Amino acid sequence: MRNLTLLTDLYQITMGYGFYQHGKHEEEVVFDLFFRRNKMITYSIAAGLEQAMDYLLNWKVTDDDVAYLRSLNLFSEDFLAYFKT
């Protein structure tokens, strides 16, 4: 399986760094999902859930991932060590 760990918006990682810097990285958070009302249909279809769960359950940060993030000069070494674990 190919490594898709960094297949995300850099914004997400920088927000994680912000939480880390403010000591909130161990707090439980909640995200929500909503749908806008559509008067033409009364149902929704969710696709790709199996792939999403596979991605989350196999998420692993490699040394190459850390090296790339280090090269951006955005993150501290302690955050990169935490991120890898």
ABEGO torsion letter per residue (X at the ends): XBBAAABBBAAAAAAAAAAAAAGAAABBBBBBBBBBBBAABABBBBBGAAAAAAAAAABBBBAAAAAAAAAAGABBAAAAAAAAX
